[in-house]
Amino acid sequence: MDVSAPSIIDLPPQSLRDAATLVAEQPLFERYGATVEALERAWRVGIEAGDRFEAAVLDGRILGVAWLVPSGAFARSPYLRLLAVASTAAGRGIGTALMDACEAWAFERADDLFLLVNDDNEGARGFYERRGFEAIGRIHDYVLPGLDETIMRKRRPSSTDRAPAATGTSQPPPHAPRRSRPGGSRRDP
């Protein structure tokens, strides 16, 4: 087993096809009718709209991709629209590294991060639950007839999630200011 940690980078535009191929080859995404061409088109629209695309790279290969929509959940909170890891890279920490980056980015800007997970995808649901996501609802036949989705939410971790300090008082930390992204800039510090 490779113990190297992947690098998480902004998905380079010239790598859209490689990342789309990784996603389209996944059996779950095949069920949704995902094709390389359709994913590339949707991602180009997302890039123009200011969505964030992360790639996990190891040994020069893209082994995972994540798509975040900054205000995609209720026009208020970041929404993780997609997270996929190459089947050949399962169990190597790729999904964890991508989620760490996605959560860090989301919680710099908002108090919540939302996602949908297919009800049949128990492995992904367990992964998100172990990371602190809570199932808050179910949508029947939402994306396609016969496929149900679970809405999951994770709140920004704060000191109020831990035991009060020895003084008996506990104040939540100040939240990072919400940053606008003028001009659709894709680079954040």
Residue pairs with C-beta under 8 A, 6 or more apart in sequence:
1 91
1 92
2 58
2 92
4 58
4 59
5 58
5 93
5 97
6 56
6 57
6 58
6 63
6 64
6 92
6 93
6 94
6 97
7 56
7 57
7 58
8 54
8 55
8 56
8 57
8 97
8 98
8 100
8 101
9 54
9 55
9 57
10 52
10 53
10 54
10 55
10 186
10 187
11 19
11 43
11 53
11 54
11 55
11 62
11 65
12 55
13 47
15 55
15 62
16 39
16 40
16 43
16 44
17 36
17 40
18 62
19 39
19 43
19 53
19 55
19 62
19 65
20 36
20 37
20 39
20 40
20 43
21 36
22 62
22 63
22 64
22 65
22 84
22 86
23 29
23 34
23 39
23 65
23 82
23 84
24 30
24 34
24 35
24 36
24 39
25 87
26 34
26 84
26 87
28 118
28 120
28 121
29 84
31 118
31 144
31 147
32 143
32 144
32 147
33 144
43 51
43 53
43 67
46 53
46 67
46 69
46 81
47 53
47 186
48 184
49 184
50 70
50 181
50 184
50 185
50 186
51 67
51 68
51 69
51 70
51 72
51 81
52 67
52 68
52 70
52 105
52 186
53 65
53 66
53 67
53 68
54 65
54 66
54 68
54 98
54 101
54 102
54 105
55 62
55 64
55 65
56 62
56 63
56 64
56 65
56 85
56 94
56 97
56 98
57 63
58 89
58 92
58 94
62 86
63 85
63 86
63 88
63 89
63 92
63 94
64 83
64 84
64 85
64 86
64 89
64 94
64 95
64 97
64 98
65 82
65 83
65 84
65 98
66 80
66 82
66 83
66 84
66 98
66 99
66 101
66 102
67 80
67 81
67 82
67 83
68 78
68 79
68 80
68 81
68 102
68 105
68 106
69 78
69 79
69 81
70 78
70 109
70 181
71 77
71 78
71 79
72 78
72 79
72 81
72 114
73 79
73 112
73 113
73 114
74 114
76 110
76 112
77 106
77 110
77 111
77 112
77 113
77 114
78 105
78 106
78 109
78 110
78 112
78 113
78 114
79 113
79 114
79 115
80 102
80 106
80 113
80 114
80 115
81 115
83 95
83 98
83 99
83 102
83 115
83 124
85 94
85 95
85 98
86 94
95 127
99 127
99 131
102 113
103 113
103 131
103 154
105 188
106 113
107 113
107 156
107 157
107 176
108 176
108 179
108 188
109 176
109 178
109 179
110 156
110 178
111 155
111 156
111 175
112 153
112 154
112 155
112 156
113 133
113 153
113 154
114 151
114 152
114 153
115 128
115 133
115 151
115 152
116 139
116 142
116 143
116 149
116 150
116 151
116 152
117 124
117 125
117 128
117 149
117 150
117 152
118 124
118 147
118 148
118 149
118 150
119 125
119 138
119 147
119 148
119 149
119 150
120 147
125 135
125 150
125 152
128 152
128 154
129 135
129 152
131 154
132 154
132 157
133 152
133 153
133 154
134 152
134 153
134 154
135 150
135 151
135 152
136 151
136 152
136 153
137 150
137 151
138 148
138 149
138 150
138 151
139 148
139 149
139 150
139 151
140 148
141 147
141 148
142 148
142 149
143 149
156 175
158 172
158 173
159 170
159 171
159 172
159 173
160 170
160 172
164 170
179 188
181 188
